[in-house]
Amino acid sequence: MNWEQLLSAKRWGSAKAASLDHEEARSEFQRDYDRLIFSSPFRRLQNKTQVFPLPGSIFVHNRLTHSLEVASVGRSLGRIFYNRLKRENPDVDRQLPLISETGNIVASACLAHDLGNPAFGHSGESAISHYFAEGEGMKFRQEVTAQQWSDLTRFEGNANAFRILTHSFKGKGQGSFSLTYSTLAAIAKYPCASIAGHDKALIYKKKYGFFDAEQEDFRLLAVELGLEQAEGPHLVYKRHPLVYLVEAADDICYNIIDLEDAHRLKILSYREVEDLLLPVCNDAGMKERLEDIEDYEAKIGLLRAKAISKLISECSDVFYNEQEALLAGDFNFALIDRVREPYLGAVKRIKEISRKQIYNHSTVVQIEVAGYKVIGGLLQEFIPAYVNDKKTSYQQKLVDLMPRQFYTDQPDAYSKIMAVLDYVSGMTDLYAVELYSRIRGMSFPSLG
């Protein structure tokens, strides 16, 4: 793969050539960022769980604040890469006219990286998968292909994000967001079909990047950008190199900032958080600076800022030094897993403590259980109602509740199921709970 082809301002669904006029206020990739910021799917992230239940009297991060922070870190990672290239080769802008936009491409992809996650965090994904693999959705097994069944029984938020950004929803016009090809590719953390995830030899493990419905769309994207296709019976591509920077920004943010939220919720003490972050800061003067601050949140704020800065620098070094392997598609690690000591050991310790004390905390488990009940319950109602050709009066009323943008003209079961999943996966936590309560008769809508 090569940077000249990997960096493209061509827009999805548009035949018109992209503008490269540097006199304009915004570049094509800054337009990507702005389109995402002002979009409804992005705004809905403010009421989607990141880790801890929402809402609450104590502020904790939601999907929207997390995405904004990831975008900030991602922009820094992309900008550092460009600055280093420029220092090494002052003529790089002439050779690669779009390379200076790396920070904007990565920031835009970071904004969109969680768009496909359903309500209730990752338990929402599990609830959708469970409905088909072990629940009432099993009855649709004979109505779809093997690959389509793999999509449904292993629902993936990453693939759903690509669908949201490329699918033409009814009444919304063609091309959806019409993002640039490079921004779309930078989101594809697992660029393979769902059925390929069964191959244990793949680095993507059980994750995948596009549904069967969008497979040909992804193939078009990959050919345009020159993504290398891996050998094998299923459609699998090597990652676009900028995916690694998006992934690193996400890894840096959740590893550090989940500790901050855990302290606010009294899951971890200040001393525990300090002990975890000081090794990441790796700053001899940090202890003395902390002693001059009385407020614990301010102390953690300083530790967080320094730790993020250090990890940005370390991940940037790995990315720059591994360019040859990245462009060859042979770098099979997350950047954060290849940083130097003492940072690597410190990050591993944070991950271990987070898994034991944060992600298994009772409040987190409760939201996961709620996700199974609510999302599973909505699917039990809406999927048979929409898929069945001969609907009961009750089922027709359920279909009437779905916004028309989620309807499909395709007659097959898979397309109809995906239409319902578009609707349900886009719900916020609160909307899903309220709708579930109402259609189950546990609460009633107000007329005001």
C-alpha positions in Angstrom: 0.0 0.0 0.0 1.1 3.6 -0.5 0.2 6.9 1.0 -0.5 8.6 -2.4 -3.5 6.2 -3.0 -4.4 5.7 0.7 -5.1 9.5 1.1 -8.2 10.4 -1.0 -10.6 13.3 -0.8 -13.1 11.5 -3.0 -16.5 11.5 -1.4 -18.7 8.4 -0.9 -21.8 8.4 -3.2 -20.6 11.5 -5.1 -19.4 11.6 -8.7 -18.2 15.2 -8.3 -14.5 15.7 -7.9 -13.5 16.8 -4.4 -12.2 20.4 -4.0 -8.5 20.7 -3.0 -8.6 24.5 -2.9 -6.4 25.6 0.0 -8.0 29.0 -0.1 -11.2 27.6 1.3 -12.1 27.9 5.0 -12.3 24.1 5.4 -10.5 21.2 3.8 -12.5 18.1 2.6 -11.5 16.3 5.8 -12.5 19.1 8.1 -15.9 19.0 6.3 -16.1 15.3 7.4 -15.5 16.3 11.0 -18.2 19.0 10.8 -20.8 16.8 9.1 -20.3 14.3 12.0 -20.5 16.9 14.7 -23.8 18.2 13.5 -25.4 14.8 12.7 -28.2 13.2 14.7 -26.5 9.8 15.2 -23.5 11.7 16.8 -25.7 13.8 19.0 -27.5 10.7 20.2 -24.2 9.4 21.7 -24.7 11.8 24.6 -27.3 9.4 26.0 -25.5 6.1 25.2 -23.6 4.3 27.9 -19.8 4.4 27.8 -19.0 2.2 30.8 -21.2 3.4 33.7 -25.0 3.8 33.8 -26.6 7.0 32.6 -28.0 9.4 33.7 -26.8 10.2 37.2 -26.1 13.1 39.6 -22.3 12.5 39.2 -20.9 13.2 35.8 -19.3 10.2 34.0 -18.4 9.9 30.4 -20.9 8.9 27.8 -20.2 7.9 24.2 -20.3 11.5 23.0 -17.8 12.9 25.5 -15.6 9.9 24.9 -15.7 10.4 21.2 -14.8 14.0 21.4 -11.8 13.2 23.7 -10.7 10.4 21.3 -10.9 12.9 18.4 -8.7 15.4 20.3 -6.1 12.7 20.9 -6.4 11.4 17.4 -5.8 14.8 15.9 -2.6 15.1 17.9 -1.4 11.7 16.8 -2.0 12.5 13.2 -0.4 15.9 13.4 2.7 14.5 15.1 3.1 12.0 12.3 2.9 14.7 9.7 5.3 17.0 11.5 7.9 14.3 11.7 7.5 13.5 8.0 8.0 17.1 7.3 11.1 17.4 9.3 12.6 14.3 7.7 11.5 15.4 4.2 10.8 19.1 3.7 9.4 18.4 0.2 6.8 15.9 1.5 3.8 18.3 0.8 4.6 18.4 -2.9 5.1 14.7 -3.1 1.9 13.9 -1.0 -0.4 16.9 -1.2 -2.9 15.4 1.3 -0.4 14.2 3.9 -0.8 17.4 5.9 -4.5 16.4 6.5 -3.6 13.3 8.5 -4.7 14.9 11.8 -8.1 15.9 10.4 -8.7 12.5 8.8 -7.9 10.7 12.1 -9.9 13.2 14.2 -13.0 12.6 11.9 -12.7 8.9 12.1 -12.3 9.1 15.9 -15.6 11.0 16.1 -17.4 8.3 14.2 -15.7 5.2 15.7 -18.6 4.5 18.1 -21.6 5.6 16.0 -22.6 2.0 15.5 -22.7 1.0 19.1 -26.2 0.3 20.3 -27.6 1.4 23.7 -26.2 -0.1 26.9 -22.6 -0.4 25.7 -21.3 -3.7 24.5 -24.1 -5.5 26.3 -26.4 -4.1 23.6 -24.3 -5.9 20.9 -24.4 -9.1 23.0 -28.2 -8.8 23.4 -28.8 -8.5 19.6 -26.5 -11.5 19.0 -28.2 -13.5 21.7 -31.7 -12.9 20.3 -30.6 -14.7 17.0 -28.2 -17.2 18.4 -30.2 -18.5 21.3 -33.5 -16.5 21.4 -36.6 -16.3 19.4 -34.7 -15.0 16.4 -33.4 -18.6 15.8 -36.5 -19.2 13.7 -35.1 -16.9 10.9 -32.0 -19.1 10.4 -33.4 -20.8 7.3 -34.4 -17.5 5.7 -30.9 -16.0 5.3 -27.5 -17.1 4.0 -24.7 -18.4 6.1 -22.8 -15.0 6.0 -26.0 -13.1 6.8 -26.7 -15.4 9.8 -23.1 -14.7 10.9 -23.9 -11.0 10.8 -26.9 -11.4 13.0 -25.6 -13.9 15.6 -22.4 -11.9 16.0 -23.7 -8.3 15.7 -20.8 -5.9 15.6 -20.9 -2.1 16.3 -17.9 -1.5 14.1 -19.7 -2.9 11.0 -22.8 -1.0 12.1 -20.9 2.3 12.0 -19.8 1.6 8.4 -23.5 0.9 7.6 -24.7 4.1 9.2 -22.1 6.2 7.3 -22.7 4.6 3.8 -26.3 3.3 3.8 -28.9 5.4 2.0 -31.8 5.4 4.5 -35.3 5.9 3.1 -36.1 9.6 2.4 -32.6 10.7 3.4 -31.1 11.0 -0.2 -28.2 9.1 -1.7 -24.7 8.7 -0.2 -25.7 9.2 3.5 -23.0 11.3 5.1 -20.9 11.4 1.9 -17.7 11.2 3.9 -14.3 11.0 2.2 -13.0 7.5 1.3 -10.0 7.9 3.6 -12.1 8.9 6.6 -14.4 5.9 6.1 -11.4 3.5 5.7 -9.8 4.9 8.9 -12.8 3.8 10.9 -12.6 0.2 9.6 -10.7 -1.4 12.6 -11.6 -5.0 11.4 -11.8 -4.9 7.6 -13.3 -8.3 7.0 -16.7 -10.0 6.6 -18.3 -11.5 9.6 -18.0 -15.1 8.5 -14.2 -14.6 8.2 -14.1 -14.0 12.0 -14.4 -17.8 12.5 -10.9 -18.2 11.1 -8.7 -18.2 14.3 -5.6 -17.4 12.2 -6.9 -13.9 11.5 -5.7 -11.0 13.7 -9.2 -9.7 13.8 -10.3 -12.6 15.9 -14.1 -12.5 16.2 -14.5 -8.9 15.2 -15.5 -7.7 11.7 -16.0 -4.5 9.8 -18.9 -4.7 7.4 -22.2 -6.6 7.1 -23.1 -8.7 4.1 -25.3 -5.8 3.0 -22.3 -3.5 2.7 -19.7 -6.0 1.5 -19.6 -4.7 -2.1 -19.5 -1.1 -0.8 -16.4 -2.0 1.3 -14.8 -3.7 -1.7 -15.3 -0.5 -3.7 -13.7 1.5 -1.0 -10.8 -0.9 -0.7 -10.1 -0.9 -4.4 -10.2 2.9 -4.6 -7.6 3.2 -1.8 -5.5 0.3 -2.7 -6.1 -1.7 0.5 -4.3 -5.0 0.2 -6.6 -8.0 0.2 -5.5 -11.0 2.3 -5.5 -14.5 0.9 -8.3 -16.8 1.9 -11.9 -17.9 1.1 -13.5 -14.9 2.6 -13.3 -11.1 2.0 -10.5 -9.8 4.3 -8.4 -6.7 3.8 -5.3 -5.3 5.5 -6.0 -2.3 7.6 -5.6 1.3 6.3 -2.6 2.5 8.3 -4.5 5.4 9.9 -6.8 2.9 11.6 -3.9 2.3 14.0 -3.9 5.9 15.1 -7.7 5.9 15.6 -7.3 2.7 17.6 -4.5 4.2 19.7 -6.5 7.3 20.5 -9.4 5.2 21.7 -7.1 2.9 23.7 -5.3 5.9 25.4 -8.6 7.6 26.3 -10.5 4.7 27.8 -7.5 3.3 29.7 -6.8 6.6 31.4 -10.2 8.3 31.7 -12.1 5.2 33.0 -9.9 5.6 36.1 -11.1 9.2 36.5 -14.8 8.1 36.3 -14.1 5.2 38.7 -12.7 7.7 41.3 -15.8 10.0 40.9 -18.0 7.0 41.6 -15.8 6.0 44.6 -15.0 2.6 43.0 -11.2 3.5 43.2 -9.6 5.7 45.8 -7.4 8.6 44.9 -4.4 6.7 46.1 -5.2 3.8 43.9 -5.6 6.0 40.8 -2.4 7.9 41.6 -0.4 4.6 41.9 -1.7 3.5 38.5 -1.0 6.8 36.7 2.3 7.9 38.1 4.3 5.2 36.3 2.6 6.3 33.0 3.5 9.9 33.7 7.1 8.9 34.3 7.9 12.4 35.6 10.3 12.8 38.6 8.7 16.2 39.5 5.1 15.0 39.4 4.9 14.1 43.1 6.0 17.6 44.1 3.4 19.2 41.8 0.7 17.0 43.2 1.5 18.1 46.8 0.8 21.7 45.8 -2.8 20.7 44.9 -5.5 20.1 47.5 -8.5 19.0 45.4 -8.4 15.3 44.5 -10.2 15.8 41.2 -7.6 18.4 40.2 -4.8 16.1 41.1 -6.3 13.3 38.9 -6.9 15.9 36.2 -3.1 16.7 36.2 -2.2 13.0 36.2 -4.6 12.3 33.4 -3.3 15.1 31.2 0.3 14.0 31.7 -0.4 10.3 31.2 -2.3 11.0 27.9 0.5 13.2 26.7 3.1 10.5 27.4 1.1 7.8 25.7 0.5 10.0 22.6 4.3 10.5 22.3 5.0 6.8 22.7 2.3 5.6 20.3 3.5 8.2 17.8 7.0 6.8 17.9 5.8 3.3 17.3 3.6 4.4 14.3 6.4 6.4 12.7 9.0 3.7 13.2 6.8 0.9 11.9 5.7 2.6 8.6 7.2 -0.1 6.4 5.3 -2.9 8.2 2.1 -0.8 8.4 2.1 -0.1 4.6 2.8 -3.8 4.0 -0.1 -4.8 6.2 2.2 -6.8 8.4 1.9 -5.0 11.6 -0.4 -7.1 13.7 -0.5 -5.2 17.0 -2.2 -2.3 18.6 0.2 0.6 18.9 -0.3 0.8 22.7 0.8 -2.8 23.0 4.2 -2.0 21.5 5.2 1.1 23.6 8.4 1.0 25.6 8.8 0.3 29.3 7.9 1.6 31.9 4.8 2.6 29.9 3.9 -0.9 28.6 3.9 -2.4 32.1 1.9 0.5 33.5 -0.8 0.2 30.8 -1.0 -3.6 31.4 -1.5 -3.0 35.1 -4.3 -0.4 34.4 -6.0 -2.9 32.1 -5.9 -5.6 34.8 -7.2 -3.4 37.6 -9.9 -2.0 35.3 -11.1 -5.4 34.3 -11.3 -6.6 37.9 -12.6 -3.5 39.7 -14.3 -1.3 37.1 -15.8 -3.5 34.4 -17.0 -6.1 36.8 -18.4 -3.5 39.3 -22.1 -4.1 40.2 -23.3 -0.9 38.5 -21.7 -1.9 35.3 -23.1 -5.5 35.5 -26.5 -4.1 36.2 -26.5 -2.0 33.0 -25.4 -5.1 31.0 -28.3 -7.1 32.4 -30.7 -4.3 31.6 -29.4 -4.2 28.1 -30.2 -7.8 27.5 -33.7 -7.4 28.8 -34.6 -4.1 27.0 -32.9 -4.7 23.7 -33.9 -8.3 23.6 -37.5 -7.4 24.4 -37.6 -4.7 21.6 -36.3 -7.2 19.1 -38.9 -9.8 20.2 -41.7 -7.3 19.3 -40.4 -5.5 16.3 -38.6 -8.1 14.2 -41.5 -10.6 13.7 -43.8 -7.6 13.2 -41.8 -6.2 10.4 -40.6 -9.4 8.8 -44.0 -11.1 8.6 -45.9 -10.5 5.4 -49.2 -11.3 7.1 -49.3 -9.0 10.1 -51.7 -9.0 12.9 -53.4 -5.7 13.9 -50.9 -5.4 16.8 -47.9 -6.1 14.6 -49.0 -3.4 12.2 -49.3 -0.9 15.0 -45.7 -1.8 16.0 -44.5 -1.2 12.4 -46.3 2.1 12.4 -44.1 3.2 15.4 -41.0 2.8 13.3 -39.8 6.0 11.6 -40.1 5.6 7.8 -36.4 6.2 7.3 -35.8 2.7 8.6 -38.2 1.0 6.2 -36.9 -1.0 3.3 -38.3 -1.9 -0.1 -36.4 -5.1 -0.2 -38.6 -8.2 0.3 -36.1 -10.6 1.8 -36.0 -11.4 5.5 -32.3 -10.3 6.0 -33.0 -6.8 4.6 -36.1 -6.4 6.8 -34.2 -7.6 9.9 -31.4 -5.2 9.2 -34.0 -2.4 8.9 -35.3 -3.2 12.4 -31.7 -3.4 13.7 -31.0 0.1 12.2 -33.9 1.4 14.3 -33.2 -0.4 17.6 -29.4 0.0 17.5 -29.8 3.7 17.0 -31.8 4.2 20.2 -30.4 5.9 23.2 -30.4 4.1 26.6 -33.3 6.2 27.9 -35.4 6.0 24.7 -35.0 2.2 24.6 -36.1 1.8 28.2 -39.1 4.1 27.8 -40.3 2.4 24.5 -39.8 -1.0 26.0 -41.8 0.0 29.1 -44.6 1.4 27.0 -45.1 -1.4 24.5 -45.0 -3.9 27.4 -47.7 -1.9 29.2 -45.5 -0.9 32.2 -45.9 2.8 31.5 -48.0 5.1 29.3 -46.9 7.9 27.0 -48.0 11.5 28.0 -49.8 13.7 25.6 -47.8 16.8 26.6 
